[in-house]
């Protein structure tokens, strides 16, 4: 694991700009291009166990979405899935590939879906990593206001701990907590509000190849709906994995992802 982290930190680092916001991104390897998109209040280091493995045969691009990691926050304080999608597009333009496979963890799933709506000509396929594909109208979305003010950090910590399972290693839990709680409260609130904006949850059909890699008995999954909206959808669960499955079960996750990337669909 130490070797993997060293390789990841040694990747070339770059910056792009969207709406005057500097976007931090990294690149490694050559071949078919894949862009890895992190989740809510996370950053590109979420993918540190994937980059070295994928870069052996593919051009791997990671980024910090606006307000996350080393990227700047919106100057007007407004977050949206459109902004996140445009950040990905400006990184794609800087990195150079015409077609990409987009991999989105958690909030990254609706983000890459929005990218596919705006820039379908550049999408070769998508991978949903324990990501939400439909909002249950019977359940109210999380209240973004709870992440602001004196009780904000406690509310965020409670939500994050709910993403772990008894099998999530304690050291990994602490690492994830440190990463996610480092994001500004404006990001925690604004990105959550943007994710559940009703206009983002449309049942538009997308005919790209799509792979869903989900946690064991994931509450995020909706395979029947996904197969209806994404006719090329394939679904798989990783036994014993929690929400951060790419970090908890990297070997199994990488095997599934590489097999998908190696398909000859572009």
N, C-alpha and C positions, 0 to 999 in steps of 0.2 A: 504494500500500500504506500510506503514511503517513496518508493521509486516512481509510482504512478503520479503522486502529488508533485514530485520534483519535475517530472516531464511536463505536467500541466502548467506549472508556474513558469516554465522556461519557454512557453509558446510566444510567438510574436504578438505583441499587443498593439492595437490600433484604435483610432477614434474616427467616428463619423458624426454627422450633425443632422438633426431633424428639428424643425421649428426653433432653431437656435440653441438646441440642447445637445451637448456633447455626449455621444453614445460610445461606451467602451466595448470593444469586441476583440476576439482572439481567433487565430486561424492556425491549422496544422494539417499536414498531409496533402495528398493530391488524388484526383480521380473524381468520381461522382460526388457532388456537393450535398452536404447535410447540415442544416442549421438546427442547433439544440437550443430550445427556449425554456427557461426556468419558470417556476411558479411564483405565487404571491409572496412578496417580501424575501424572496430568495435571490441568488445571483448565479453567475456562470460556473462557480465552483461546484454547484450541484452535480455537474457532469464530469468531475475529474476522473472518475473510474471508467468513463466511456471514451474520452478523447484519445488516450494512447492506443486503445484497442481499435477504434474506428480509423484512426489516422494511418494505420498500416496499409489500408486500401482505398481510403476515401479522403476527400477534402472536408475537414470538419471545422465548422464555424460556431463559436459561442458568443453570446453578448449579454450585457446587463441591460435590461429594459429601463426606460426612463424612470428615475427615482429609485432605482435599485443598484446595489453594488457600487461600482465606480462611475456609473453614468449620472449625469446631472438630472435634477428634477425640473418639471415644467415651470417656466418662469411665472405663468399665470396660475399655477397650482392645480390646473385641470388635467385629470387623467382620463383616458378613453382607450378602448380597444383599437380604435382607428390610429391613435398616436402610437401605441405599441406596434401595430402592424407596419406603420410607416417607418418606425425605427428599424424593424427587420429589413424592410426594403432598402433603406439607405445603406445598411451594412452589406446586403447582397450586392448592391451596386459597387461598393468599395472593394468587396472581395472578388467580384468578377464573374461568378457563374451565372449562366442564363437560367438553368433549371435547378431546382433544389428539392430535396426531401426535407420537410419540416417536422421536427419532433418537439412536442409540447407537453411538459409535465404540469399537472394540476391546472392552475390558471392559464398556463401556457397552451392548453388545449383550445379554449375559446379564442385565445390570441391568434394561434395559427389558423384557426378556422376563419377568423376575420381577415387575416392576410390572404387566404385563398379566395375570399370574396372580392377583395380589392385588386389582387394581382394573380388571377388564375393562370395567366400565360407563363408564369415562372414556377408553377407548382408541379412537381413530378409525382409526389405522394405525400402522405401525412402519417404520423404516428402519434396516437393519443396515449399518454403515460398517466394512468389513473386520473384522467381528466374528465370534467363534467361536460356532457353533451346535451343535456336537457335539464331545465329548471322545473322542479316539481311544483305545480301551482298550489298544491295543498300545504306546502311548507313555506313560511316567510323566509326571504333571504337574510343573511347576516346583516345586522345593523352597523353600518360603517362608523357611526358616531361613538360606538362603544370603544373604539381603538384610540380615541382622542382623550386628552386630559389626564388627570391624576390616576385614574384606574385603567388607562389605555394599555400599558405594558402588561398588567395582570390579565386583562381580557385576551390580549394576543397570546400570552403564554398558555393560557387555558385552551385556546383554540388549537395551538400548535401541538400541545401534549395530546390532544384528542386525535391527532394524526398518527400517533405511535401505537404499536401493539406490544403485548408482553414480550414478543420476540425481537423487538427493535433494540439493538445493543445500547446500553446506557451511555457509552462514550459517543455513539452516533447521535443519540438524542440530545446530548449537551452541545454537540457541534452544530446540529441543525437549529437548536434554540438560539445559540450565539449568532449564527448567520441571520436568522429571520428577525430577531429582536433588534438587530443593528440598523434595520431600515427605519427611516424617519416615520413618525406617526402620520404625517401627511400622505406618505406612500401607502401605509397600511390601510388608512381610511379611503383614500382616493382610488387606489387600485381595486379595492373590494367593491366600491360603488360602481366603478366602470365595468367590472366583470358582470354584475347582475343588472345592468341597464337593460330594460325589457326589449329595446330595439335590437339588441345583439342576438336574441334567441328566436331566430326564424327557422322554419323547417325547409329551407331551400336545399335541394338535392345537389350533391357534389359527386362527380363520377371519377374522382382520383382514386388510385389504390390507397387504402387506409388500413393500418394495423392498430388495433387497440391492445396495449399491454397493461394489465390491471393487477392490482393487489389481490390477495387471497380474499374471496367473498367481498369484493369492494362494493361499498355503498355508492360509489361514483358511477358505476357501470350501468349501461342500459343497452345491452346487445341487440334486442329486437328493434328498438328505435334506431340505433346506429345503422343497422343493416338496411333499414328502409330509406334513411336519408343518404347513406353512403353505400351504394350498391356494391362497391368493391371492398366492403369492410370485412376484416378478419379479427376475431376476438380470442385472446388467450389470457389466462390468469397464471401468476407465478405463485405456487404453493408456499405458504409460510411468509409471504412478503407483505409489508405494510405500505403505507402511502408513498414513502420514499424508496420504492422498490429498486430503482436504479443504483441506489447507494447501499441498500440492505442485501440485495442479491445481484451484484454486478455481473458475475459470470453468466448466470441464466439470462439476465436482461440483455447483455451484449450479444449473446448467441442469437436470440430472437431478433434483435434489431439488425445485426449484420446479415442474417438470412433475408430479411426484408429488403435491405439496401442492395443486396447482390442480385435481386430480381432484375430482369432486363426490361424494365418499363420506361427507361429513357437512356 
